[in-house]
Amino acid sequence: AAHAAMAEDHPGRCRCPGNDELYLFLMYLLESEEQKAASSGLDTGTYASWCTALRKATRSVRDYHLRIASTEELQKLAYVGPLTAKVVQHKLWSLYPPDPLTEEEQAERNQLKEQAEAAKAAEKARKLQERRSAKAASKAAGPAAAQQRGKAAVPSV
């Protein structure tokens, strides 16, 4: 019931609407842990660290542009560690597993992967060309540049 009320209070919070349920679960878990920390006499440092980790993980889920459909994908996000992924798996996804990726989602992921690979290859080619140009420039400067470097290193008497 609290989960549903939170959903009505904060609709469309995530960059990808498919992550709203996961985001709301993490928000609920964060609120629950913060209340537990405030009401208990237990070590507040441990709760503070866990709450900070949950807060950061919640932000990562909110800002992620693709729907998260597995614990492996969840753990690839910044600030989401094995413990957070395990809690999500056991408390949320064991009861309400995420839907498998649709063909459109898989095609989008494949396209993004291809774009990233193309960008990486273009950057590698740019750096290689830059190195070749620098090497050619130093060869073109040739002996005169080497002589100048040599003169600068020798102190005058």
HUMO-V172543 format. One line per field, one symbol per residue. ss: DSSP state (H for helix, E for strand, - for the rest). phi: phi as a letter, one per 20 degrees, with the letter a starting at -180 (. if undefined). burial: b if it has 24 or more other C-alpha atoms within 12 Angstrom, else e. A space follows every 10 residues. Layout:
# HUMO-V172543
ss->???
phi->???
burial->???
This chain:
# HUMO-V172543
ss->-HHHHHHHH- ------HHHH HHHHHHHHHH HHHHHHHHH- ---HHHHHHH HHHHHHHHHH HHH------- HHHHH----- -HHHHHHHHH HHH------- --HHHHHHHH HHHHHHHHHH HHHHHHHHHH HHHHHHHHHH HHHHHHHHHH HHH----
phi->.ffffffffc fmfefdgfeg ffffffffff ffffffffed efgfffffff ffffffffff ffefedfecb ffffffffmd dffffffffe edffecffff ffffffffff ffffffffff ffffffffff ffffffffff flffffffff fffefed
burial->eeeeeeeeee eebbeeebbb bbbbbbbbbb bebbeeeeee eeeeeebeeb bbbbbbbbbb bbbbebbbbb beebbebeeb beebbebbbe ebeeeeebee eeeeeeeeee eeeeeeeeee eeeeeeeeee eeeeeeeeee eeeeeeeeee eeeeeee
